Amino acid sequence: MPSPTADRLAIVLRRAADEASASLSKWLGRPTRIVVREVTALPLDRAVTMLGAGDAVLCVCGMHVAGALPGVLALATDDASGLALADLLLGRSCGTSTEWGEIERSAAAETTNIIGCAYLNAVAADSGASDETPPLVPSPPWFVRDFPEAVMGGIVMTQAAADAVFLTRTAFDIEDTAIRCSLVFVPQTPLQEGPTPSAGRT
């Protein structure tokens, strides 16, 4: 697949969002909708500013993707939205989760896994996969919680030749409950190790 542009990646991510919506709806047994409203190519400093600033902590659950369009795909939220999403995924009342314990991180990882698999399917469809097409291989999801600059810096350091961070405005609606989040894609060549939970704040 050619190097991504914002317009091309928007097509892929919107197709992935539709598939992920269907998968999450089936998994949760309730109406779920993920909508990618906009995809913008930004330099790192502007991406950090849009994701958060100052003492606002950012929670990111992501995965590496190898294949036709390699990179890091991550779901980014603030604490409140992330924990509310975890409660919805775990069938709890919103406000039940107050910190990122093992079960909350596991819920975030499962969400990222579903979105990541939908992304891989969308990339395969867009690239016209054949026997010669490199296989699409996701890494296990990882979780990190830290200040935006530290999180984004850690992600970008894992790639070798990207000149842009692709940032989306994304809306999650689960049974009419809106969750604020962003999908972040950083092109990556070659695939390398990414940040780990121990590298960030907990």
N, C-alpha and C positions, 0 to 999 in steps of 0.2 A: 504494500500500500504506500502511496506517496507520502511525503512529509505532511503532517496535519496542518490545516488552516482552521481558523475559528469557524468558518462556514461549514467546512467538511466535517469537523468534529461535532458541530451542533447536530448535523443530520444523524451521525452515529449515536450520540448520547441521547437524542430524543427517541430514537428507535429502541435504545437500551432501556430508557425510562419506561416506555410502554410495556416492554417485556417484564421488567422488574416489578412494575405495578401489578401485573397479572399474577406473578409469582408470589408477591407479598400478600395479595388478597387471598390467594388459595391457602397460603401458609397460616395466615391469621384468622381466616374465616370471617373477614369483615371487609367492607369496601376500602380500598387503598389506592391512592393516586400519587404518582411522582411526576412532576412537571418540570422540565428543563426550560426555563423562560428565556435565557440568554447565555451565550458562550462568548467570552471575551479573552483575547490574547493580551497578557500584561507582563511587564517586567516584574521581577521579584519584589522590588520595593513597593510598587503599587498594589500587587496582590496581597502583600502583608497588611497594608493599610485598609484594604477593603474587607479583609477577614477579621480584623480586630486591631486594637491598639492599646498602648499603656499597660495597665495591670489586668486587662481582660484576658482570662485564660482560654485557650482554644483546645478543643478535644477533636482529635483526628483518628479515624480508623481507616486504614488503607491497605492496598496490596500492590505488589509489583506485577506487571503484565509483560510477558515476552511474546514475540511473534510478529505479526504483520504491522502492528502499531504499538511498539513497546513503550512502556513508561510506568509512572506511578499514578494510580487512580485512588483518590481518597475522599471520604465523606467527612466534612468539617462542620462542627457545631459549637455553640457555647455550652456551658454546663447545663443550664436550664432546659434548653431544647433537646440536648443529648439524653439527659435523664428522663425527660418526658417521653421521648421516643422509646427508650428502654422500657418504661412502664407499659406503654401501649403494646410493645412486642411481647412483653411478659404477661399480658392480661391483667395488669394492675391498674388501680386508679392513679391518675396523674398526680404526682407529688409524693408517691410512696418511696421512690428511690431518692436518696439524699446524698449519695456518694458513689464513686465508681468502684464498686466491688467486683468480684470475679464474675458474678452472674450478669451484671450490667454490661461489663466489657464483652462478655460472651454474646449478649444480644446485639451489641454494636457490630461485633465481628460477623455474626450471621447475616445482618443486614448488608454489610459491605460485601460479603460473599455472594449474596443474591444479586446485588447490583453489578458486581464484577463479572459474574457469569453471563448476565444479560448483555453487558458491554462486549464481552468476547464474542457472543453470538452476533451482535450487531456489526462488529468489525469484520467477522467472517463473511457476513452477507454483503457488506459494502465492498470488500476487497475481491469478491468472486473467488473464494478459496478453491484451490485445486490441489492435486497431489504434490505440486512443487511449492505450494504456499507454506511458509514456516508455521508450525503448530502454535496455537495460542495457549500459553501456559501461565496460570495465575499462581502467585505465591500464597501461602496462608496469610490471612489478614493479621495486621499488627495494630496496636493501639498506643497512642502517645498523647499526653496532656501537658501543655506548656504554653508559654507566651507565643503569640503568632510568629514573631520573627525567628524564634528558636525552632519552632515546628517547621516552618517553611524552609528555613535555612538547612535543616537536617534533611528534608526531602530533596531539595535541589542539589545538595552535595552528593547524592547517590547517582546522579546522572552525569553523562560525559559531554553531551553536545547540544543541549537544549538552549534556545535563545528566547523562550517565552514560557510562561505559566498560563495554562488555560483554566479560567475560573468561570463557573456557572452561577447563575441565580436559579436556585432549585426550591421547589415547594413540595413538601410531603403533606398529604391530607389522609389521615387514617380515621375513618368513621367520623368525619367532619371536624377532627382536631388537627389544626395546622401546626406544623413543625418547621422552624426556620433552619436551613442548612445550606451548605454549598458543596458542590462536587468540584474537585480540583484534579486536573490532569497535567502531569509534567512529563513531556516526552523524554525518553531515556534510552541511551545507547552507550555501552551495552548494559544488560541487566546486572545490577550489583546489589549488595546488601543494603537494607533500608534501616531507618531508625527503629529502635526497640523501646518498649515501655520504660525500661530502666533509665533511658536517656532523658526522660522528661519528668515533669512534676507529677505527683500523684496526690 
